[in-house]
Amino acid sequence: MNTSLRLLPVAALLAVPFVSRAQNELSNFSATGRGGVINTFATDYQVIGINPANLGRKTNHKGALTIGETGIGVASQSLNKTLFKKLIYQSEDPITPAGRVELVDALTSENTLNANVDVTTLGFAIALPNGLGGVAVSHRMRSGVHVALNRTAADIIVNGKDADIYENYSVGNAPKVSVALAGTNMQGTITSEFNIAYGIQVLDKEGLKLSAGLGYRYIQGLGIADIRIEDGTFYGYNALSPAFKVNYGDLSTATDFNYKSGSGLSTVGSGHGVDIGLAAEVGKMLRLGVSVVDMGKMTWDGNVLTAYDQDLKETKSNGVDSYNVFEELANQFDRDDNSFTYEPNKERNGALPTKLRTGAGIRISELFEAGVDVTVPLNKVAGNLTSSFVGLGVDYKPVSWLRLSSGVTGGAGYGASLPLGVTFVTSSWEAGISSRDMVGLFSESSPYTSVAFGLLRFKFGSDK
């Protein structure tokens, strides 16, 4: 059977238009305004995927509800804004020899592209009576894409058979793909999650309050592509919903392939995840939080293909003649002479993107709160952070109906960022809009476009 490996890397690119890289707080518009700093700030349904112990903290309201909070982020650490726009909006423009050189340089990066879209379709939380803690539930769509290319991969995509690696190429002396393309990663995920979390105060002493929490999620897998090429190691598989409209050819009748057809985002896998957390209030102002989230695994059991290492084959492509790089990337993996060895599978297990989250915050009053977060990825699977995240965030209310958020953040494949958020508040309703990086919106280098917004966040049962 000879189905192309286009199914694997291009799946990561196809995930971009769908509804999230693992920054699941991106759909929280107030957290986005702090650049993702949230561990000690989170309350009600916002604690899901962050720190469920915060549900045990006492707040000024009994419950909260949200509908349709959405966040979108797209960034590159190597492409400049002009080039990025050409790839996205002016891809048919012809490219010059000098443009090819520039493009190879720009595509060579550990973070060529990071993109994610998060949507909390529904979130609800309520404080239980008699000191029994709090419960939160939500449904969330998450999708994310990460692309990293080493110089050889970028050179082959742009220059085809004229790439440097083919200058003295011979079949008997061909390097392994795992060596030639080491450092190339293409990952994409899209999932639908049903979450529940519970937190309760377990210690109430003078000057010290301690809460513990537990969260669970049932995950429907709608698509994954996970390709990681390190020096000497090739790791790659995918499972795609029929919505991606992949033609599997004669694979659809293979006995060792669970072919799932149809239309729409039907599931091709499922899994279970667990979050645990602790939260402390020291004195009247200091808050501390630590949590481990997304522990668990996915079982992908539909349309599963696995790729294997092989000798790098010589391409017949002439490379790009325009800025349509994504099409050429697809073509490189679509041609018979460039396809990798792979085989269909009944199922494939994969770990969830587990993270350690820590935070410390100071709450001066209802008018001002500041916090520091550090989030560390505990594995390298598709959907996790590419590196640790560190951030400082602040909330400030100059007037009773307006909350401003900002801070300084860095890491997670997005570089240094200056976030900003604006939230309009009343005793029972909030609406806001925010960006993870105001500089990246306008900067020519390392463009970062992100926006999060919500119009239907309600609080009820206020104690005030």
Rosetta blueprint (number, residue, H / E / L):
1 M L
2 N L
3 T L
4 S L
5 L H
6 R H
7 L H
8 L L
9 P H
10 V H
11 A H
12 A H
13 L H
14 L H
15 A L
16 V L
17 P L
18 F L
19 V L
20 S L
21 R L
22 A L
23 Q L
24 N H
25 E H
26 L H
27 S H
28 N L
29 F H
30 S H
31 A H
32 T H
33 G L
34 R L
35 G L
36 G L
37 V L
38 I L
39 N L
40 T L
41 F L
42 A L
43 T L
44 D H
45 Y H
46 Q H
47 V H
48 I L
49 G L
50 I L
51 N L
52 P H
53 A H
54 N H
55 L H
56 G H
57 R L
58 K L
59 T L
60 N L
61 H L
62 K L
63 G E
64 A E
65 L E
66 T E
67 I E
68 G E
69 E E
70 T E
71 G E
72 I E
73 G E
74 V E
75 A E
76 S L
77 Q L
78 S L
79 L L
80 N L
81 K H
82 T H
83 L H
84 F H
85 K H
86 K H
87 L H
88 I H
89 Y H
90 Q L
91 S L
92 E L
93 D L
94 P E
95 I L
96 T L
97 P H
98 A H
99 G H
100 R H
101 V H
102 E H
103 L H
104 V H
105 D H
106 A H
107 L H
108 T L
109 S E
110 E E
111 N E
112 T E
113 L E
114 N E
115 A E
116 N E
117 V E
118 D E
119 V E
120 T E
121 T E
122 L E
123 G E
124 F E
125 A E
126 I E
127 A E
128 L L
129 P L
130 N L
131 G L
132 L L
133 G L
134 G E
135 V E
136 A E
137 V E
138 S E
139 H E
140 R E
141 M E
142 R E
143 S E
144 G E
145 V E
146 H E
147 V E
148 A E
149 L E
150 N L
151 R H
152 T H
153 A H
154 A H
155 D H
156 I H
157 I H
158 V H
159 N H
160 G H
161 K H
162 D H
163 A L
164 D H
165 I H
166 Y H
167 E L
168 N L
169 Y L
170 S L
171 V H
172 G H
173 N H
174 A L
175 P L
176 K E
177 V H
178 S H
179 V H
180 A H
181 L L
182 A L
183 G L
184 T E
185 N E
186 M E
187 Q E
188 G E
189 T E
190 I E
191 T E
192 S E
193 E E
194 F E
195 N E
196 I E
197 A E
198 Y E
199 G E
200 I E
201 Q E
202 V E
203 L E
204 D E
205 K E
206 E L
207 G L
208 L E
209 K E
210 L E
211 S E
212 A E
213 G E
214 L E
215 G E
216 Y E
217 R E
218 Y E
219 I E
220 Q E
221 G E
222 L E
223 G E
224 I E
225 A E
226 D E
227 I E
228 R E
229 I E
230 E E
231 D L
232 G L
233 T E
234 F E
235 Y E
236 G E
237 Y E
238 N E
239 A E
240 L E
241 S L
242 P H
243 A H
244 F H
245 K L
246 V L
247 N L
248 Y L
249 G H
250 D H
251 L H
252 S H
253 T H
254 A L
255 T L
256 D L
257 F L
258 N L
259 Y L
260 K L
261 S L
262 G L
263 S L
264 G L
265 L L
266 S L
267 T L
268 V L
269 G E
270 S E
271 G E
272 H E
273 G E
274 V E
275 D E
276 I E
277 G E
278 L E
279 A E
280 A E
281 E E
282 V E
283 G L
284 K L
285 M L
286 L E
287 R E
288 L E
289 G E
290 V E
291 S E
292 V E
293 V E
294 D E
295 M E
296 G E
297 K E
298 M E
299 T E
300 W E
301 D L
302 G L
303 N L
304 V E
305 L E
306 T E
307 A E
308 Y E
309 D L
310 Q L
311 D E
312 L L
313 K L
314 E L
315 T L
316 K L
317 S L
318 N L
319 G L
320 V L
321 D L
322 S E
323 Y L
324 N L
325 V H
326 F H
327 E H
328 E H
329 L H
330 A H
331 N H
332 Q H
333 F H
334 D H
335 R L
336 D H
337 D H
338 N H
339 S L
340 F L
341 T E
342 Y E
343 E E
344 P E
345 N E
346 K L
347 E L
348 R E
349 N E
350 G E
351 A E
352 L L
353 P L
354 T L
355 K E
356 L E
357 R E
358 T E
359 G E
360 A E
361 G E
362 I E
363 R E
364 I E
365 S E
366 E L
367 L L
368 F E
369 E E
370 A E
371 G E
372 V E
373 D E
374 V E
375 T E
376 V E
377 P E
378 L L
379 N L
380 K L
381 V L
382 A L
383 G L
384 N L
385 L L
386 T L
387 S L
388 S L
389 F E
390 V E
391 G E
392 L E
393 G E
394 V E
395 D E
396 Y E
397 K E
398 P E
399 V E
400 S L
401 W L
402 L E
403 R E
404 L E
405 S E
406 S E
407 G E
408 V E
409 T E
410 G E
411 G E
412 A L
413 G L
414 Y L
415 G L
416 A L
417 S E
418 L L
419 P L
420 L E
421 G E
422 V E
423 T E
424 F E
425 V E
426 T L
427 S L
428 S L
429 W E
430 E E
431 A E
432 G E
433 I E
434 S E
435 S E
436 R L
437 D L
438 M H
439 V H
440 G H
441 L H
442 F H
443 S L
444 E L
445 S L
446 S L
447 P L
448 Y E
449 T E
450 S E
451 V E
452 A E
453 F E
454 G E
455 L E
456 L E
457 R E
458 F E
459 K E
460 F E
461 G L
462 S L
463 D L
464 K L
